[in-house]
Amino acid sequence: MSEHSSENMEMEEVAVSVQREDTQQHYSVVEGAFHNSVIRVPVMKAANAGRRHWVFLLVVVLPTFLMAIYLWAIAAPQYISETHFLVRGKSQGLSGMGGLASLLESTHGGTQDTYAVQDYIISRDAMQMLVHKEGLLNVFNPPHADFWARFPSLFTRKDSESFYQYYRNHIKAQIDAETGISHLTVRAFSPEDAQRIAQRLLVAGEQLVNEMNERQRHNMLATAQQELNETFRELHNAELQLASYRYTNEIIDPVRQATPMVGAAISLETTLSMIEAEKAQLDRTAPGSPLRQVYEQRIKSIKSQLGRAQSHITGHQGLSLVPKLLGYEELEVQKKLLEKRIAIETSAVEIAKGEVDRQMMYITVVAQPSLPDYPEYPRNTIFLLITFFTALGVYVTGALLVSGAREHNLQ
């Protein structure tokens, strides 16, 4: 028994010593790791801080510094010339409404026409006109212009579409919805060029309004004038037909010629009736009187004259004035109708002219193109702040993304 107990005790002592040695080794490992971590953490923090510092300088400070150099040392000044104009014209719907219509017309009468002129100013047609007449390509590419703002630049193509977009960025026309006044601004590299281009656009707008007036006049008067000219041609043809009729029938005016013949026939009939009455009285009172032969001769002569007169009026076809009178009256009536039509159509043309005059449009320049005395572009402070805060936003966004990625890797 004693031998077995002594052996058990010796085995327990060996196990305890082995456990103590393991515990000491574990503590030594943990202590070494702790010492290593205490030494490495400050070093890593210092390295990360230095890396963030250089990233901040590269992402935020450098772009802001480069933008400042460009704005204050390289960028060419740009000047803005501004002018205000209004297109006015009387409307047909408001022409008869009195003073209230005139008041409304004075404020908003030409809004639609102002939109038309404004659309032309910023159109490709106006751009091409300025290119040919004002050398717009040279205006936007002077020797002193910087590489960023001129056209063509390092970042734009040298084609018509790119130049039109550049044109739209430098020439703007906006209308005030309350007053109907259009505001035109022109941005160029010299104040004289900006004022000259603005003045030229105003002249082009006036030419457009004149063309619109002329087109409207043509549209309103063309139909009425064409009908009037056609009626004049018809009247001319009717007069030619009437002249030909007179020449063919050897008669000037059958109505006027028939009037004295009819009067003479009536006079002869009256005279014949009187003589026959006297002869009848003589036959009753003195049947054997020699005056009876005189009355008979006079009656015979008057009847002969009356027959000839009636033959000229209603007699044989070749001598009668009746068919000639009918043909002449037909041509005469046609001529009178055409003359009445001409009078009516002439009045219609005059009314149309008056309506066109009432609808005439014209440009009223509220403010002449200004000659700027200081540049408005580039706006150095605003552009510099935009660059700084944009770069700062990129830096903060990137830092947040990197921090999130690290946390995800640690987990």
C-alpha positions as CSV (number, residue, x, y, z in Angstrom):
1,M,0.0,0.0,0.0
2,S,2.7,2.4,1.0
3,E,4.6,1.8,-2.3
4,H,1.5,2.5,-4.4
5,S,0.7,5.7,-2.5
6,S,4.2,7.0,-2.9
7,E,4.1,6.3,-6.6
8,N,0.8,8.2,-6.9
9,M,2.2,11.2,-5.1
10,E,5.3,11.3,-7.3
11,M,3.1,11.3,-10.5
12,E,0.9,14.2,-9.2
13,E,4.0,16.2,-8.4
14,V,5.3,15.6,-12.0
15,A,1.9,16.7,-13.5
16,V,1.8,19.9,-11.4
17,S,5.3,20.8,-12.5
18,V,4.4,20.3,-16.1
19,Q,1.3,22.5,-15.8
20,R,3.4,25.3,-14.2
21,E,5.8,25.2,-17.0
22,D,3.0,25.5,-19.6
23,T,1.4,28.4,-17.7
24,Q,4.8,30.2,-17.6
25,Q,5.3,29.7,-21.3
26,H,1.8,31.0,-22.1
27,Y,2.3,34.1,-20.0
28,S,5.6,34.8,-21.7
29,V,4.0,34.6,-25.2
30,V,1.1,36.9,-24.2
31,E,3.6,39.3,-22.6
32,G,5.7,39.4,-25.8
33,A,2.6,40.0,-28.0
34,F,1.5,42.8,-25.7
35,H,4.9,44.4,-25.9
36,N,4.9,44.1,-29.7
37,S,1.4,45.6,-30.0
38,V,2.2,48.5,-27.7
39,I,5.2,49.3,-29.9
40,R,3.5,48.9,-33.4
41,V,0.2,50.9,-32.8
42,P,1.8,54.3,-32.5
43,V,4.0,53.6,-35.5
44,M,0.9,52.6,-37.6
45,K,-1.0,55.6,-36.5
46,A,1.9,57.9,-37.5
47,A,2.1,56.2,-40.9
48,N,-1.7,56.5,-41.5
49,A,-1.6,60.2,-40.5
50,G,1.2,60.9,-42.9
51,R,-0.5,59.0,-45.7
52,R,-3.8,61.0,-45.1
53,H,-1.9,64.2,-45.1
54,W,-0.4,63.6,-48.5
55,V,-3.7,62.4,-49.9
56,F,-5.4,65.6,-48.6
57,L,-2.7,67.7,-50.3
58,L,-3.0,65.8,-53.5
59,V,-6.8,65.6,-53.7
60,V,-7.8,69.0,-52.2
61,V,-5.0,71.4,-51.9
62,L,-3.3,70.8,-55.3
63,P,-6.5,71.2,-57.5
64,T,-7.4,74.3,-55.5
65,F,-3.9,75.7,-56.0
66,L,-3.9,75.0,-59.7
67,M,-7.4,76.6,-60.1
68,A,-6.1,79.7,-58.3
69,I,-3.2,79.9,-60.6
70,Y,-5.5,79.6,-63.6
71,L,-8.0,82.1,-62.4
72,W,-5.6,84.9,-61.3
73,A,-2.7,84.3,-63.7
74,I,-4.0,82.6,-66.9
75,A,-7.8,83.2,-67.4
76,A,-8.6,86.0,-69.8
77,P,-11.3,88.5,-68.6
78,Q,-14.7,88.3,-70.3
79,Y,-17.2,91.2,-70.6
80,I,-21.0,91.1,-70.8
81,S,-23.0,93.6,-72.8
82,E,-26.7,93.7,-72.0
83,T,-29.7,95.1,-73.8
84,H,-33.5,95.0,-73.3
85,F,-36.0,95.1,-76.1
86,L,-39.7,94.6,-76.7
87,V,-41.6,93.5,-79.8
88,R,-44.9,95.3,-80.0
89,G,-47.8,95.1,-82.4
90,K,-51.6,95.5,-82.4
91,S,-53.6,92.3,-82.2
92,Q,-56.7,91.8,-84.4
93,G,-58.6,90.4,-81.4
94,L,-57.9,93.5,-79.3
95,S,-58.3,96.2,-82.0
96,G,-61.9,96.9,-81.2
97,M,-62.0,96.6,-77.4
98,G,-61.1,100.2,-76.5
99,G,-58.9,101.6,-73.8
100,L,-58.6,98.3,-71.8
101,A,-57.3,96.5,-74.8
102,S,-54.8,99.3,-75.5
103,L,-53.6,99.0,-71.9
104,L,-53.2,95.2,-72.2
105,E,-51.6,95.6,-75.6
106,S,-49.0,98.0,-74.3
107,T,-47.8,95.5,-71.7
108,H,-48.3,92.1,-73.3
109,G,-49.2,92.8,-76.9
110,G,-46.0,91.5,-78.5
111,T,-45.0,88.6,-76.2
112,Q,-45.4,86.0,-78.9
113,D,-43.5,88.0,-81.4
114,T,-40.8,88.6,-78.8
115,Y,-40.4,84.9,-78.4
116,A,-40.0,84.6,-82.2
117,V,-37.2,87.2,-82.2
118,Q,-35.6,85.7,-79.1
119,D,-35.6,82.2,-80.7
120,Y,-34.0,83.7,-83.8
121,I,-31.2,85.4,-81.8
122,I,-30.1,82.1,-80.3
123,S,-30.6,80.1,-83.5
124,R,-28.0,78.8,-85.9
125,D,-29.1,81.3,-88.6
126,A,-28.2,84.2,-86.3
127,M,-24.9,82.4,-85.6
128,Q,-24.0,82.0,-89.3
129,M,-25.0,85.6,-89.9
130,L,-22.6,86.8,-87.2
131,V,-19.9,84.5,-88.5
132,H,-20.1,86.0,-92.0
133,K,-20.8,89.7,-91.1
134,E,-19.1,90.2,-87.8
135,G,-16.2,87.6,-87.8
136,L,-17.6,85.8,-84.8
137,L,-15.0,83.1,-84.9
138,N,-12.3,85.7,-84.4
139,V,-14.3,87.4,-81.6
140,F,-14.3,84.1,-79.7
141,N,-10.7,83.3,-80.5
142,P,-8.6,86.4,-79.8
143,P,-4.8,86.1,-79.2
144,H,-5.1,87.0,-75.5
145,A,-7.8,84.4,-74.8
146,D,-6.8,81.5,-72.6
147,F,-6.8,77.9,-73.7
148,W,-9.8,77.0,-71.6
149,A,-12.3,79.8,-72.5
150,R,-11.5,80.3,-76.3
151,F,-13.0,78.4,-79.2
152,P,-11.7,76.0,-80.3
153,S,-10.1,75.0,-77.0
154,L,-8.2,71.9,-75.9
155,F,-11.5,70.4,-74.8
156,T,-13.8,71.2,-77.7
157,R,-14.0,69.9,-81.3
158,K,-13.6,72.4,-84.1
159,D,-17.0,71.8,-85.8
160,S,-20.2,73.7,-86.3
161,E,-22.2,71.9,-83.7
162,S,-19.6,72.5,-81.0
163,F,-19.4,76.1,-82.0
164,Y,-23.2,76.4,-81.7
165,Q,-23.1,75.0,-78.2
166,Y,-20.3,77.6,-77.4
167,Y,-22.5,80.3,-79.0
168,R,-25.4,79.3,-76.8
169,N,-23.3,79.6,-73.7
170,H,-22.1,83.1,-74.5
171,I,-25.2,84.7,-76.0
172,K,-28.4,84.4,-74.0
173,A,-31.9,85.8,-74.5
174,Q,-34.5,85.5,-71.8
175,I,-37.9,87.0,-71.6
176,D,-39.6,88.4,-68.5
177,A,-43.0,86.7,-68.3
178,E,-44.5,89.7,-66.4
179,T,-43.4,92.5,-68.6
180,G,-42.8,90.7,-71.9
181,I,-39.4,92.4,-72.1
182,S,-36.5,90.3,-73.5
183,H,-33.1,90.5,-71.9
184,L,-30.2,89.9,-74.3
185,T,-26.7,89.3,-73.0
186,V,-23.5,88.9,-75.0
187,R,-20.3,87.6,-73.4
188,A,-17.0,88.3,-75.2
189,F,-13.3,88.8,-74.5
190,S,-13.5,92.6,-75.1
191,P,-16.2,95.1,-74.2
192,E,-16.3,96.6,-77.7
193,D,-16.9,93.1,-79.2
194,A,-19.7,92.3,-76.8
195,Q,-21.4,95.7,-77.5
196,R,-21.0,95.3,-81.2
197,I,-22.4,91.8,-81.3
198,A,-25.4,92.8,-79.2
199,Q,-26.1,95.8,-81.5
200,R,-25.8,93.5,-84.5
201,L,-28.3,91.1,-83.0
202,L,-30.8,93.9,-82.4
203,V,-30.5,95.0,-86.1
204,A,-31.0,91.4,-87.2
205,G,-34.1,91.2,-84.9
206,E,-35.5,94.3,-86.5
207,Q,-34.9,92.9,-90.0
208,L,-36.7,89.7,-88.9
209,V,-39.6,91.7,-87.7
210,N,-39.7,93.6,-91.0
211,E,-39.7,90.4,-92.9
212,M,-42.5,89.1,-90.8
213,N,-44.5,92.3,-91.5
214,E,-43.8,92.0,-95.2
215,R,-44.8,88.3,-95.2
216,Q,-48.0,89.1,-93.3
217,R,-48.8,92.0,-95.7
218,H,-48.3,89.7,-98.6
219,N,-50.5,86.9,-97.1
220,M,-53.3,89.3,-96.3
221,L,-53.2,91.4,-99.5
222,A,-52.3,88.8,-102.0
223,T,-55.7,87.2,-102.4
224,A,-57.6,90.5,-102.4
225,Q,-55.2,92.1,-104.9
226,Q,-55.2,89.0,-107.1
227,E,-59.0,89.0,-107.3
228,L,-58.9,92.8,-108.0
229,N,-56.4,92.2,-110.8
230,E,-58.5,89.4,-112.3
231,T,-61.6,91.6,-112.3
232,F,-59.6,94.3,-114.0
233,R,-58.7,91.8,-116.7
234,E,-62.3,90.8,-117.1
235,L,-63.4,94.4,-117.4
236,H,-60.7,95.0,-120.0
237,N,-62.0,92.0,-122.0
238,A,-65.6,93.3,-121.7
239,E,-64.6,96.7,-123.0
240,L,-62.8,95.0,-125.9
241,Q,-65.9,93.0,-126.7
242,L,-68.0,96.1,-126.6
243,A,-65.7,98.0,-128.9
244,S,-65.6,95.0,-131.3
245,Y,-69.4,94.9,-131.2
246,R,-69.7,98.6,-132.1
247,Y,-67.2,98.2,-134.9
248,T,-68.9,95.1,-136.3
249,N,-72.5,96.6,-136.2
250,E,-71.3,100.1,-137.2
251,I,-73.0,101.6,-134.2
252,I,-71.8,103.6,-131.2
253,D,-74.7,103.5,-128.8
254,P,-77.9,101.9,-130.0
255,V,-79.8,103.2,-127.0
256,R,-78.9,106.8,-127.7
257,Q,-79.5,106.4,-131.4
258,A,-82.9,104.7,-130.8
259,T,-84.1,107.4,-128.4
260,P,-84.5,110.2,-131.1
261,M,-85.9,107.7,-133.6
262,V,-88.6,106.7,-131.1
263,G,-89.2,110.3,-130.3
264,A,-89.5,111.1,-134.0
265,A,-91.9,108.2,-134.5
266,I,-94.1,109.3,-131.7
267,S,-94.1,112.9,-133.1
268,L,-95.1,111.6,-136.5
269,E,-97.9,109.5,-135.0
270,T,-99.2,112.5,-133.1
271,T,-99.1,114.7,-136.3
272,L,-100.7,111.9,-138.3
273,S,-103.5,111.6,-135.8
274,M,-104.1,115.4,-135.9
275,I,-104.2,115.5,-139.7
276,E,-106.5,112.6,-139.9
277,A,-108.8,114.2,-137.4
278,E,-108.8,117.4,-139.4
279,K,-109.5,115.5,-142.6
280,A,-112.4,113.7,-141.0
281,Q,-113.8,117.0,-139.9
282,L,-113.4,118.4,-143.4
283,D,-115.2,115.3,-144.9
284,R,-118.2,115.9,-142.7
285,T,-118.4,119.7,-143.3
286,A,-117.1,120.1,-146.9
287,P,-116.9,116.8,-148.7
288,G,-116.0,118.5,-152.0
289,S,-113.3,120.8,-150.6
290,P,-110.0,120.8,-152.5
291,L,-108.2,120.6,-149.1
292,R,-109.1,117.0,-148.9
293,Q,-106.3,116.2,-151.4
294,V,-103.8,118.2,-149.4
295,Y,-104.7,116.3,-146.2
296,E,-104.4,113.0,-148.1
297,Q,-101.0,113.9,-149.4
298,R,-99.8,114.9,-146.0
299,I,-101.2,111.8,-144.4
300,K,-99.5,109.6,-147.0
301,S,-96.2,111.4,-146.5
302,I,-96.4,111.1,-142.8
303,K,-97.2,107.4,-142.9
304,S,-94.2,106.9,-145.2
305,Q,-91.9,108.7,-142.8
306,L,-93.4,106.8,-139.9
307,G,-92.9,103.4,-141.6
308,R,-89.2,104.2,-142.3
309,A,-88.8,105.2,-138.7
310,Q,-90.4,102.1,-137.4
311,S,-88.3,99.9,-139.8
312,H,-85.2,101.4,-138.3
313,I,-86.4,100.5,-134.8
314,T,-88.4,97.2,-135.1
315,G,-88.3,96.5,-138.8
316,H,-86.1,94.1,-140.9
317,Q,-83.3,92.2,-139.1
318,G,-80.6,94.0,-141.0
319,L,-82.0,97.5,-140.3
320,S,-83.6,97.0,-136.9
321,L,-82.0,98.4,-133.8
322,V,-83.7,95.9,-131.5
323,P,-81.2,93.0,-131.9
324,K,-78.3,95.4,-131.8
325,L,-79.8,96.9,-128.7
326,L,-80.1,93.5,-127.0
327,G,-76.5,92.6,-127.7
328,Y,-75.2,96.0,-126.7
329,E,-77.3,96.0,-123.5
330,E,-75.9,92.5,-122.5
331,L,-72.3,93.7,-122.9
332,E,-73.1,97.0,-121.1
333,V,-74.7,95.2,-118.2
334,Q,-71.7,92.9,-117.9
335,K,-69.4,95.9,-117.9
336,K,-71.4,97.7,-115.2
337,L,-71.3,94.5,-113.0
338,L,-67.5,94.3,-113.4
339,E,-67.2,98.0,-112.5
340,K,-69.2,97.4,-109.3
341,R,-67.1,94.3,-108.5
342,I,-64.0,96.5,-108.9
343,A,-65.4,99.1,-106.5
344,I,-66.1,96.4,-103.9
345,E,-62.8,94.6,-104.3
346,T,-60.9,97.9,-104.2
347,S,-62.6,98.7,-100.9
348,A,-61.7,95.2,-99.6
349,V,-58.0,95.8,-100.6
350,E,-58.0,99.2,-98.7
351,I,-59.6,97.5,-95.7
352,A,-56.9,94.8,-95.8
353,K,-54.2,97.4,-96.0
354,G,-55.6,99.1,-93.0
355,E,-55.8,95.8,-91.1
356,V,-52.1,95.1,-92.0
357,D,-51.1,98.6,-90.8
358,R,-52.9,97.9,-87.5
359,Q,-51.1,94.6,-87.1
360,M,-47.6,96.0,-87.9
361,M,-44.9,94.8,-85.5
362,Y,-41.9,96.8,-84.4
363,I,-39.0,96.5,-81.9
364,T,-38.8,99.0,-79.1
365,V,-35.3,99.1,-77.5
366,V,-35.8,99.6,-73.8
367,A,-32.1,99.7,-73.0
368,Q,-29.3,100.1,-75.6
369,P,-26.4,97.6,-75.6
370,S,-24.1,98.6,-72.8
371,L,-20.3,99.0,-73.0
372,P,-19.0,97.1,-69.9
373,D,-16.1,98.7,-68.0
374,Y,-15.2,95.6,-65.9
375,P,-15.1,91.9,-66.6
376,E,-17.8,89.7,-65.1
377,Y,-16.0,86.4,-66.0
378,P,-14.3,84.4,-64.7
379,R,-15.8,84.7,-61.2
380,N,-12.6,83.9,-59.4
381,T,-13.8,83.6,-55.8
382,I,-16.9,81.5,-56.7
383,F,-15.0,79.2,-59.0
384,L,-12.2,78.7,-56.4
385,L,-14.7,77.9,-53.6
386,I,-16.5,75.5,-56.0
387,T,-13.2,73.7,-56.7
388,F,-12.2,73.6,-53.1
389,F,-15.5,72.1,-51.8
390,T,-15.7,69.7,-54.7
391,A,-12.3,68.4,-54.0
392,L,-13.0,68.2,-50.3
393,G,-16.1,66.3,-51.0
394,V,-14.2,63.8,-53.1
395,Y,-11.6,63.5,-50.3
396,V,-14.2,62.9,-47.6
397,T,-16.1,60.4,-49.7
398,G,-12.9,58.5,-50.4
399,A,-11.8,58.5,-46.7
400,L,-15.2,57.1,-45.7
401,L,-15.0,54.4,-48.3
402,V,-11.5,53.3,-47.2
403,S,-12.5,53.4,-43.5
404,G,-15.5,51.2,-44.2
405,A,-13.4,48.7,-46.2
406,R,-10.9,48.4,-43.3
407,E,-13.6,47.8,-40.7
408,H,-15.0,45.1,-43.0
409,N,-11.6,43.4,-43.3
410,L,-11.1,43.4,-39.5
411,Q,-14.4,41.8,-39.0
